Amino acid sequence: MNARNLSVIALVLSVVVLPAQAQTGEDVLRYGQRFPAVDARMTGLAGTGVAGVADWGATFANPAGLGLIRRTHVVGSLGGGSLESEALYFGETTDATVTRTALGSAAYVGVVPVRRGSLVFGVGYNQTAGFDRELSFVGFNPNAEGASDGSRGLDQFGDIFEEGELGELSLVGAVEVAPRVLAGVSVNLVGGQYQFEQFFDEFDSNDALVFRDDQFLEADLGGANLRLGVTAEVSPGVRLGLATETPTYLRVEESFDFNGDAGLFDYSITTPWRLSGGFAYDRGGLLLAADIEFVDWSQARLRPSDEFTSANFDLRRSYSEVFNTRFGMEYDLGPWAVRAGAAFQPDPLREEFDRQGIDLDRLRSTYTIGFSLKTLDRIALDVAYAYTEFEDRLVPYSVVGDEPVVMEDVIRNRFVVGVRVDL
C-alpha cells in the first residue's frame, strides 16, 4: 500500500486522511443540499410553494404563504423510510439498505384577529435533510499490489456508513401589506449531527490480510439563515411569488479517529444565496403550481479562508449554478384531498464531470404522491410518499495510474405522516 494515499475522495462520501485539509466542496454540498419539501402536505406537492400555499411546510419555500392560513392550529409529522444503494466494483454488484425514522415537523401557527387583511405567526421545527446512507462494495482489483507472494491483484472489501440529520427551528411571520399581497419573513436556527464510518480491507489469494483501514468522523452542526418572500394574487385564482434565502452560516465541529490518529477540528461553511420564483393556479378545489430556484454553488465558501485556499478555489472553478425545479398539483374533494408532484435538483459538478470525460449525472429526481383526510371537524391526517433516485461515484483511494472506481445507483423511499389540529 506504500504507493497509495488511502482516502475516501468520493463525490458525496468524502473524507480525507489529513483532517486539516479534509474539507472540500463536497462537504458544502452534503450540508447544503436538502429535501425538496418538509411537512406531509408539502411533501405530497414535492415542495412546490413559492407562490403561496396555506400550510406550515410551505414556509420552507416562501414564508409569505403563512398569511393564507385562516385558522390557528398545531401540526406535527414523522418522516421515515429507506435508502437503497447498488454498488458496482470490478464487475461485482453489492446491495445495501439503511432505514430510519425521525421527527419531520412540529409547529404552532397562530392567526391574529385583524380588522382587515391577514396577520399570522408561527414557530416550529422542520427536518430539512437526512444523511443516512450505507455503501458496500466487493471486488477483485487486478492492479492492486501488496500480496505476500508478490503477485498482483487483491480482493477488496469496503463498507461506508453515514447517519444524521439537519433541521431548522423557525420563527415565521406573514402580513398582508396591500390588497391580495402578502409578505413574510422566517428566522431560522439550523442544527444537526453527522456521523461517518469507513472500513476497508484487502486480502491476497491466500486469504491473508494485506491492509486494513478504519475511519470515524462525527460532526455537530449549528448555524442560522433568513428567508424572505412575497406572494400576490394577480388575477382570480392566480398567484405569483418570489422568495430569497440568505446564505446559511454553518459552524462545523468535528471529532475524528483515522486508524488511531484522533483529534478535533472546527471550521465554518457559508452556503450560497437561494432565489426562487413560483406560480400557482388555485380555483374550484384544483391547485396547480410550479417553482424554480436558482443556487450558484460556486459562491459557497469554507472558512477560515486562509486555511481553505485550495478548496475555495476549487469551488469557484469547478462548481456551477443550478436551477432546481418543482411541480405540484392538488385536488380537494371535501373531506379528501389528493396530491402529486415532482422535483429535480441538478448536480453543480455536472459541467466539471463533462470536462473530465466522466459519464456521471448526479441529478436528484424526486416523484411524490400524497393525500389528506379530515377525520373530524378540526382534525386532518396527511400522508405522503417521496421516491428519489440518483447516481454517484466513489474513488476508494487515490493511486498513480488507473484509479479504482465504485459506481453507485441510489434510491430513497421516504414516507411522511402528519396530523393537523385546529384550535
PADRENPA-885709 format. One record per residue (C-alpha): residue number from 0; x, y, z. Coordinates in Angstrom, 3 decimals. Each point is the difference from the previous one (the first is absolute). Example, Ala and Ser with C-alpha at 12.3 -4.5 7.8 and 13.67 -1.06 7.14 Angstrom:
node num 0 x 12.300 y -4.500 z 7.800;
node num 1 x 1.370 y 3.440 z -0.660;
***
This chain:
node num 0 x 0.000 y 0.000 z 0.000;
node num 1 x 3.020 y 2.335 z 0.014;
node num 2 x -0.876 y 1.410 z -3.408;
node num 3 x -3.512 y 0.917 z 1.052;
node num 4 x -1.546 y 2.858 z 1.873;
node num 5 x -2.964 y -1.844 z 1.504;
node num 6 x -2.925 y 2.340 z 0.428;
node num 7 x -3.639 y 0.352 z -0.838;
node num 8 x 0.141 y 2.684 z -2.648;
node num 9 x -3.560 y -0.582 z -1.113;
node num 10 x -2.310 y 2.481 z -1.572;
node num 11 x -2.521 y -0.289 z 2.801;
node num 12 x 1.695 y -2.250 z 2.562;
node num 13 x 3.139 y 2.067 z 0.475;
node num 14 x 2.507 y -0.269 z 2.837;
node num 15 x 3.779 y 0.333 z -0.353;
node num 16 x 2.643 y -1.337 z 2.346;
node num 17 x 1.565 y 3.373 z 0.831;
node num 18 x -2.652 y 1.745 z 2.120;
node num 19 x 1.162 y 3.583 z -0.474;
node num 20 x -0.267 y -0.392 z -3.762;
node num 21 x -2.948 y -2.389 z -0.120;
node num 22 x -2.744 y 2.484 z -0.719;
node num 23 x -0.986 y 0.494 z -3.627;
node num 24 x -2.896 y 1.272 z -2.052;
node num 25 x -1.712 y -3.314 z 0.624;
node num 26 x -0.335 y 0.893 z 3.685;
node num 27 x -1.795 y 3.168 z -1.107;
node num 28 x -2.355 y -2.065 z -2.168;
node num 29 x -0.634 y -2.577 z 2.699;
node num 30 x -1.015 y 2.591 z 2.574;
node num 31 x -1.551 y 2.422 z -2.507;
node num 32 x -2.250 y -2.283 z -2.062;
node num 33 x -3.344 y -0.971 z 1.512;
node num 34 x -3.374 y -1.618 z -0.527;
node num 35 x -2.194 y 1.691 z -2.614;
node num 36 x -2.757 y 0.269 z 2.627;
node num 37 x -0.793 y -0.171 z 3.691;
node num 38 x -3.329 y -0.892 z 1.666;
node num 39 x -2.404 y -2.654 z -1.282;
node num 40 x -2.207 y 2.169 z -2.210;
node num 41 x 2.905 y 1.783 z -1.660;
node num 42 x 1.825 y -3.300 z -0.566;
node num 43 x -3.032 y -1.142 z -2.003;
node num 44 x 0.387 y 3.179 z -2.089;
node num 45 x 3.792 y -0.569 z -0.374;
node num 46 x 0.599 y 3.255 z 1.868;
node num 47 x -1.702 y 2.242 z -2.549;
node num 48 x -0.986 y 3.059 z 2.045;
node num 49 x 1.772 y 3.211 z -1.060;
node num 50 x -3.257 y 1.507 z -1.297;
node num 51 x -1.566 y -0.732 z 3.369;
node num 52 x -1.731 y -3.007 z 1.533;
node num 53 x -2.052 y 0.158 z 3.212;
node num 54 x 2.204 y -2.445 z 1.900;
node num 55 x 2.749 y 0.176 z 2.618;
node num 56 x 2.350 y -2.011 z -2.226;
node num 57 x -0.335 y 2.542 z -2.817;
node num 58 x 2.004 y 2.496 z 2.068;
node num 59 x 3.055 y -2.074 z -0.953;
node num 60 x -0.518 y 1.328 z -3.543;
node num 61 x -1.558 y 3.411 z 0.737;
node num 62 x -0.993 y 1.282 z 3.465;
node num 63 x -2.582 y 2.329 z -1.559;
node num 64 x -2.217 y -3.052 z -0.558;
node num 65 x -0.660 y -0.101 z 3.745;
node num 66 x -2.301 y 2.992 z -0.516;
node num 67 x -2.438 y -2.184 z -1.959;
node num 68 x -0.779 y -2.083 z 3.115;
node num 69 x -3.370 y 0.868 z 1.559;
node num 70 x -0.110 y -2.103 z 3.197;
node num 71 x 2.351 y -0.323 z 2.943;
node num 72 x 1.320 y -3.558 z 0.238;
node num 73 x 2.786 y -2.330 z 1.027;
node num 74 x 1.630 y -2.437 z -2.401;
node num 75 x 2.458 y -2.849 z 0.321;
node num 76 x 1.442 y -2.749 z -2.173;
node num 77 x 2.350 y -2.970 z -0.020;
node num 78 x 2.271 y -0.770 z -2.945;
node num 79 x 1.565 y -3.367 z -0.719;
node num 80 x 0.937 y -2.467 z -2.667;
node num 81 x 3.021 y -1.618 z -1.593;
node num 82 x 2.994 y 0.775 z -2.169;
node num 83 x 1.077 y -2.762 z -2.380;
node num 84 x 3.438 y -0.120 z -1.596;
node num 85 x 1.213 y -2.215 z -2.841;
node num 86 x 3.777 y 0.133 z -0.482;
node num 87 x 1.985 y -1.318 z -2.985;
node num 88 x 3.720 y -0.654 z 0.573;
node num 89 x 2.151 y -1.982 z -2.459;
node num 90 x -3.086 y -1.809 z -1.320;
node num 91 x -1.375 y -0.907 z 3.443;
node num 92 x -3.354 y 1.403 z 1.151;
node num 93 x -0.742 y 0.548 z 3.693;
node num 94 x -3.259 y 1.247 z 1.512;
node num 95 x -0.470 y 1.840 z 3.293;
node num 96 x -3.050 y 1.487 z 1.725;
node num 97 x -0.343 y 2.284 z 3.013;
node num 98 x -3.252 y 1.074 z 1.694;
node num 99 x -0.814 y 2.819 z 2.405;
node num 100 x -2.948 y 1.835 z 1.566;
node num 101 x 0.214 y 3.508 z 1.458;
node num 102 x -2.107 y 3.004 z 0.937;
node num 103 x -0.999 y 1.713 z -3.233;
node num 104 x -1.631 y 3.155 z 1.334;
node num 105 x -1.737 y 1.517 z 3.012;
node num 106 x -1.486 y 3.483 z -0.007;
node num 107 x -2.532 y 2.435 z 1.405;
node num 108 x -1.660 y 2.445 z -2.411;
node num 109 x -1.962 y 2.913 z 1.468;
node num 110 x -2.430 y 2.165 z -1.966;
node num 111 x -0.256 y 3.502 z 1.498;
node num 112 x -3.472 y 1.598 z -0.297;
node num 113 x 0.227 y 3.202 z -2.024;
node num 114 x -2.638 y 2.280 z -1.473;
node num 115 x 1.383 y -0.255 z -3.488;
node num 116 x 2.476 y -2.262 z -1.765;
node num 117 x 1.992 y -2.786 z 1.625;
node num 118 x 2.569 y -0.304 z 2.780;
node num 119 x 1.380 y -3.463 z 0.874;
node num 120 x 2.918 y -1.186 z 2.118;
node num 121 x 1.517 y -3.433 z 0.377;
node num 122 x 2.769 y -1.750 z 1.883;
node num 123 x 1.194 y -3.527 z -0.600;
node num 124 x 2.550 y -2.553 z -1.123;
node num 125 x 0.555 y -1.644 z -3.387;
node num 126 x 2.441 y -2.748 z -0.943;
node num 127 x 1.632 y 1.323 z -3.165;
node num 128 x 2.534 y -2.725 z -0.891;
node num 129 x 0.914 y -3.581 z 0.869;
node num 130 x 3.496 y -1.461 z -0.244;
node num 131 x -0.814 y -3.688 z 0.568;
node num 132 x 1.730 y -2.117 z -2.619;
node num 133 x 1.955 y -3.243 z -0.370;
node num 134 x 2.334 y -1.047 z -2.792;
node num 135 x 1.570 y -3.452 z -0.249;
node num 136 x 2.296 y -1.139 z -2.794;
node num 137 x 1.961 y -3.199 z -0.694;
node num 138 x 2.268 y -0.854 z -2.914;
node num 139 x 3.276 y -1.424 z -1.216;
node num 140 x 2.325 y 2.842 z -1.010;
node num 141 x 2.564 y -1.446 z -2.480;
node num 142 x 2.187 y 3.132 z 0.264;
node num 143 x 0.400 y 0.015 z 3.782;
node num 144 x 3.376 y -0.908 z 1.461;
node num 145 x 1.174 y -1.295 z 3.372;
node num 146 x -0.694 y -3.747 z -0.109;
node num 147 x 2.269 y -2.115 z 2.226;
node num 148 x 1.226 y -2.038 z -3.001;
node num 149 x 0.734 y 3.116 z -2.084;
node num 150 x -2.817 y -0.587 z -2.486;
node num 151 x -2.309 y 2.740 z -1.256;
node num 152 x -3.650 y 0.123 z 0.866;
node num 153 x -1.870 y 0.200 z 3.316;
node num 154 x -3.530 y -0.640 z 1.243;
node num 155 x -1.325 y 3.289 z 1.330;
node num 156 x -2.936 y 0.530 z 2.372;
node num 157 x -1.420 y 3.365 z 0.985;
node num 158 x -2.852 y 1.225 z 2.205;
node num 159 x -0.994 y 3.614 z 0.548;
node num 160 x -2.699 y 1.029 z 2.486;
node num 161 x -1.490 y 3.475 z 0.363;
node num 162 x -2.745 y 1.196 z 2.313;
node num 163 x -1.430 y 3.209 z 1.402;
node num 164 x -2.356 y 2.788 z -0.898;
node num 165 x -0.294 y 3.754 z -0.355;
node num 166 x -2.953 y 2.108 z 1.079;
node num 167 x -1.274 y 3.528 z 0.516;
node num 168 x -1.672 y 1.640 z 2.990;
node num 169 x -1.927 y 2.868 z -1.562;
node num 170 x -1.868 y 3.106 z 1.091;
node num 171 x -2.233 y 1.106 z -2.860;
node num 172 x -2.300 y 2.962 z -0.596;
node num 173 x -2.164 y 1.055 z -2.941;
node num 174 x -2.165 y 3.073 z -0.552;
node num 175 x -2.208 y 1.377 z -2.774;
node num 176 x 1.855 y 3.149 z -1.006;
node num 177 x -2.462 y 0.973 z -2.747;
node num 178 x -3.252 y -1.450 z -1.350;
node num 179 x 0.769 y -3.605 z -1.097;
node num 180 x 3.740 y 0.499 z 0.632;
node num 181 x 1.699 y -1.912 z 2.838;
node num 182 x 3.548 y 0.364 z 1.317;
node num 183 x 1.754 y -2.336 z 2.398;
node num 184 x 3.245 y -0.558 z 1.853;
node num 185 x 1.483 y -3.065 z 1.669;
node num 186 x 2.915 y 0.040 z 2.441;
node num 187 x 1.558 y -3.472 z 0.082;
node num 188 x 2.425 y -1.622 z 2.403;
node num 189 x 1.642 y -2.956 z -1.740;
node num 190 x 1.370 y -2.989 z 1.886;
node num 191 x 0.786 y -3.670 z -0.326;
node num 192 x 2.509 y -2.834 z 0.191;
node num 193 x 1.949 y -2.055 z -2.510;
node num 194 x 1.895 y -3.259 z 0.522;
node num 195 x 2.258 y -1.866 z -2.416;
node num 196 x 1.687 y -3.418 z 0.272;
node num 197 x 2.169 y -1.754 z -2.595;
node num 198 x 1.475 y -3.504 z -0.006;
node num 199 x 2.303 y -1.162 z -2.789;
node num 200 x 1.803 y -3.373 z -0.146;
node num 201 x 2.279 y -1.694 z -2.538;
node num 202 x 0.817 y -3.724 z -0.202;
node num 203 x 2.346 y -1.888 z -2.277;
node num 204 x -0.657 y -3.336 z -1.734;
node num 205 x 0.984 y -1.853 z 3.191;
node num 206 x -2.681 y 1.886 z 1.996;
node num 207 x 2.735 y 1.818 z 1.888;
node num 208 x -0.896 y 3.519 z 1.151;
node num 209 x 2.175 y 2.446 z -1.932;
node num 210 x -1.455 y 3.318 z 1.163;
node num 211 x -2.748 y 1.317 z 2.290;
node num 212 x -1.270 y 3.551 z 0.312;
node num 213 x -2.574 y 1.237 z 2.546;
node num 214 x -1.215 y 3.593 z 0.087;
node num 215 x -2.542 y 1.768 z 2.191;
node num 216 x -1.237 y 3.571 z -0.044;
node num 217 x -2.760 y 1.766 z 1.924;
node num 218 x -1.155 y 3.582 z -0.513;
node num 219 x -2.289 y 2.343 z 1.914;
node num 220 x -1.612 y 2.636 z -2.193;
node num 221 x -1.462 y 3.381 z 0.958;
node num 222 x -0.852 y 3.173 z -1.870;
node num 223 x -2.657 y 2.446 z -1.140;
node num 224 x -1.624 y 1.538 z -3.062;
node num 225 x -2.826 y 2.323 z -0.979;
node num 226 x -2.788 y -0.621 z -2.517;
node num 227 x -2.093 y 2.779 z -1.577;
node num 228 x -2.895 y -0.195 z -2.436;
node num 229 x -2.993 y 1.634 z -1.599;
node num 230 x -3.044 y -1.429 z -1.778;
node num 231 x -2.725 y 1.823 z -1.893;
node num 232 x -3.318 y -0.986 z -1.555;
node num 233 x 0.325 y 1.606 z -3.414;
node num 234 x -3.383 y -1.223 z -1.266;
node num 235 x -2.783 y -2.154 z 1.467;
node num 236 x 1.582 y -3.313 z 1.006;
node num 237 x 3.448 y 0.859 z -1.375;
node num 238 x 2.907 y 0.773 z 2.343;
node num 239 x 3.631 y 0.868 z -0.658;
node num 240 x 2.731 y -0.169 z 2.611;
node num 241 x 3.613 y 0.984 z 0.564;
node num 242 x 2.269 y -1.140 z 2.828;
node num 243 x 3.616 y 0.244 z 1.017;
node num 244 x 2.094 y -1.743 z 2.631;
node num 245 x 3.209 y 1.446 z 1.387;
node num 246 x 3.111 y -2.167 z 0.198;
node num 247 x -0.003 y -2.416 z 2.921;
node num 248 x 2.952 y 0.657 z 2.276;
node num 249 x 0.699 y -3.479 z 1.319;
node num 250 x 2.494 y -0.848 z 2.722;
node num 251 x 1.426 y -3.540 z -0.237;
node num 252 x 1.716 y -1.623 z 2.988;
node num 253 x 1.609 y -3.319 z -0.937;
node num 254 x 1.543 y -2.775 z 2.041;
node num 255 x 1.839 y -2.711 z -1.937;
node num 256 x 1.977 y -3.205 z 0.390;
node num 257 x 1.864 y -1.156 z -3.100;
node num 258 x 1.827 y -3.237 z 0.813;
node num 259 x 0.825 y 1.191 z 3.502;
node num 260 x 0.825 y 3.571 z -1.046;
node num 261 x -2.717 y 1.812 z 1.982;
node num 262 x -0.728 y 3.668 z 0.461;
node num 263 x -2.390 y 2.942 z -0.296;
node num 264 x -0.431 y 2.521 z -2.787;
node num 265 x -2.370 y 2.988 z -0.354;
node num 266 x -0.869 y 1.999 z -3.085;
node num 267 x -2.901 y 1.890 z -1.580;
node num 268 x -2.000 y -0.258 z -3.221;
node num 269 x -1.801 y 2.827 z -1.763;
node num 270 x -2.606 y -1.352 z -2.416;
node num 271 x -1.191 y 1.962 z -3.076;
node num 272 x -2.991 y 2.331 z -0.250;
node num 273 x -3.213 y -1.595 z -1.246;
node num 274 x -2.370 y 1.932 z -2.286;
node num 275 x -3.410 y -1.463 z -0.887;
node num 276 x -3.041 y 0.795 z -2.088;
node num 277 x -3.339 y -1.790 z -0.137;
node num 278 x -3.410 y -0.181 z -1.666;
node num 279 x -3.234 y -1.462 z 1.333;
node num 280 x -3.514 y -0.425 z -1.362;
node num 281 x -2.490 y -0.723 z 2.783;
node num 282 x -3.744 y -0.100 z -0.839;
node num 283 x -2.861 y -2.415 z 0.408;
node num 284 x 2.005 y -2.334 z 2.238;
node num 285 x 2.779 y -0.391 z -2.591;
node num 286 x 3.527 y 1.198 z 0.749;
node num 287 x 2.686 y 0.009 z -2.689;
node num 288 x 3.393 y 1.412 z 0.949;
node num 289 x 3.579 y 0.276 z -1.253;
node num 290 x 3.220 y 1.369 z 1.551;
node num 291 x 3.486 y 0.756 z -1.229;
node num 292 x 2.948 y 0.616 z 2.344;
node num 293 x 3.419 y 1.400 z -0.925;
node num 294 x 3.062 y -1.063 z 2.043;
node num 295 x 3.572 y 0.909 z -1.011;
node num 296 x 2.176 y -2.527 z 1.835;
node num 297 x 3.197 y 1.709 z -1.166;
node num 298 x -0.811 y 2.745 z 2.529;
node num 299 x 0.226 y -2.384 z 2.982;
node num 300 x 3.028 y 0.282 z 2.250;
node num 301 x 1.925 y -1.898 z 2.665;
node num 302 x 1.451 y 2.101 z 2.804;
node num 303 x 2.464 y 1.107 z 1.333;
node num 304 x 0.863 y 0.942 z -3.572;
node num 305 x 3.757 y -0.153 z 0.490;
node num 306 x -0.239 y -3.690 z 1.002;
node num 307 x -2.176 y -0.967 z -2.971;
node num 308 x 1.593 y 1.875 z -2.889;
node num 309 x 0.151 y -3.076 z -2.227;
node num 310 x -3.501 y -1.244 z 0.874;
node num 311 x -1.567 y 3.423 z -0.594;
node num 312 x 1.829 y 0.336 z -3.303;
node num 313 x -1.433 y -3.369 z -1.020;
node num 314 x -3.496 y 1.207 z 0.976;
node num 315 x 0.391 y 3.062 z -2.240;
node num 316 x 1.487 y -1.954 z -2.903;
node num 317 x -1.884 y -3.309 z -0.009;
node num 318 x -3.424 y 0.606 z 1.516;
node num 319 x -2.705 y 1.709 z -2.004;
node num 320 x -3.449 y 1.505 z 0.405;
node num 321 x -3.105 y -2.201 z -0.145;
node num 322 x -3.706 y 0.532 z -0.467;
node num 323 x -2.054 y -2.218 z 2.307;
node num 324 x -3.562 y -0.517 z -1.234;
node num 325 x -3.149 y -1.242 z 1.736;
node num 326 x -3.479 y -0.785 z -1.299;
node num 327 x -3.085 y -0.896 z 2.002;
node num 328 x -3.738 y -0.501 z -0.268;
node num 329 x -2.780 y -0.510 z 2.536;
node num 330 x -3.711 y -0.704 z -0.333;
node num 331 x -2.246 y 0.639 z 2.995;
node num 332 x -3.029 y -2.310 z 0.182;
node num 333 x -1.419 y 1.348 z 3.249;
node num 334 x 1.010 y -2.402 z 2.765;
node num 335 x 2.691 y -1.401 z -2.318;
node num 336 x 2.838 y 1.611 z -1.929;
node num 337 x 2.459 y -1.733 z -2.351;
node num 338 x 3.409 y 1.280 z -1.124;
node num 339 x 2.893 y -0.766 z -2.312;
node num 340 x 3.251 y 1.727 z -0.855;
node num 341 x 3.518 y -0.164 z -1.365;
node num 342 x 3.246 y 1.767 z 0.902;
node num 343 x 3.352 y 0.093 z -1.783;
node num 344 x 3.305 y 1.042 z 1.609;
node num 345 x 2.875 y 0.113 z -2.532;
node num 346 x 3.600 y -0.740 z 0.956;
node num 347 x 2.228 y 3.130 z 0.151;
node num 348 x 2.955 y -2.166 z -1.101;
node num 349 x -1.641 y -1.235 z -3.218;
node num 350 x 1.979 y 2.375 z -2.239;
node num 351 x 3.256 y -0.951 z 1.751;
node num 352 x -0.725 y -3.701 z -0.530;
node num 353 x -0.622 y 0.685 z -3.681;
node num 354 x 3.337 y 1.827 z -0.308;
node num 355 x 1.795 y -2.961 z 1.570;
node num 356 x -1.815 y -2.503 z -2.215;
node num 357 x -1.759 y -1.641 z 2.988;
node num 358 x -3.367 y -1.515 z -0.936;
node num 359 x -1.960 y 0.866 z 3.133;
node num 360 x -3.090 y 2.063 z 0.739;
node num 361 x -0.900 y 0.435 z 3.662;
node num 362 x -3.323 y 1.688 z -0.775;
node num 363 x -2.371 y -0.757 z 2.885;
node num 364 x -3.455 y -0.760 z -1.391;
node num 365 x -2.855 y -0.198 z 2.505;
node num 366 x -3.583 y -1.109 z -0.682;
node num 367 x -2.698 y 0.328 z 2.645;
node num 368 x -3.601 y -0.879 z 0.805;
node num 369 x -2.135 y 0.802 z 3.009;
node num 370 x -3.477 y 0.374 z 1.433;
node num 371 x -1.873 y 1.636 z 2.862;
node num 372 x -3.033 y -1.151 z 1.962;
node num 373 x -1.979 y 2.246 z 2.318;
node num 374 x -0.966 y -2.571 z 2.611;
node num 375 x -1.857 y 2.447 z 2.246;
node num 376 x -1.064 y 3.632 z -0.202;
node num 377 x 3.351 y 1.265 z 1.294;
node num 378 x 2.383 y -2.875 z -0.725;
node num 379 x 1.663 y -0.924 z -3.293;
node num 380 x 2.380 y -2.850 z -0.857;
node num 381 x 2.649 y 0.499 z -2.702;
node num 382 x 2.031 y -2.795 z -1.595;
node num 383 x 2.677 y 0.322 z -2.696;
node num 384 x 2.562 y -2.160 z -1.783;
node num 385 x 3.113 y 1.252 z -1.803;
node num 386 x 2.153 y -2.091 z -2.339;
node num 387 x 3.459 y 1.410 z -0.787;
node num 388 x 2.629 y -1.470 z -2.323;
node num 389 x 3.511 y 1.059 z -0.992;
node num 390 x 3.407 y -1.358 z -0.996;
node num 391 x 3.299 y 0.385 z 1.800;
node num 392 x 3.672 y -0.860 z -0.356;
node num 393 x 2.592 y -0.908 z 2.639;
node num 394 x 3.796 y -0.243 z -0.282;
node num 395 x 1.006 y -2.211 z 2.980;
node num 396 x 3.608 y 1.229 z -0.090;
node num 397 x 2.240 y 2.061 z -2.236;
node num 398 x 2.842 y -1.649 z -1.882;
node num 399 x 2.267 y 0.946 z -2.880;
node num 400 x -1.512 y -1.434 z -3.168;
node num 401 x -3.457 y -1.505 z -0.311;
node num 402 x -1.960 y 0.696 z 3.184;
node num 403 x -2.542 y -2.568 z 1.183;
node num 404 x -3.552 y 1.321 z -0.329;
node num 405 x -3.239 y -1.050 z 1.684;
node num 406 x -3.123 y 0.902 z -1.992;
node num 407 x -3.141 y 0.320 z 2.078;
node num 408 x -3.754 y 0.208 z -0.633;
node num 409 x -1.937 y 1.443 z 2.933;
node num 410 x -3.726 y -0.064 z 0.778;
node num 411 x -1.605 y 1.750 z 2.973;
node num 412 x -3.522 y -0.937 z 1.100;
node num 413 x -1.418 y 2.532 z 2.461;
node num 414 x -3.384 y -0.065 z 1.720;
node num 415 x -1.382 y 2.924 z 1.982;
node num 416 x -3.092 y -0.273 z 2.221;
node num 417 x -1.401 y 3.135 z 1.603;
node num 418 x -2.923 y 1.221 z 2.100;
node num 419 x -1.489 y 3.492 z 0.053;
node num 420 x -2.292 y 1.093 z 2.830;
node num 421 x -1.917 y 3.305 z -0.215;
node num 422 x -0.292 y 1.875 z 3.290;
***
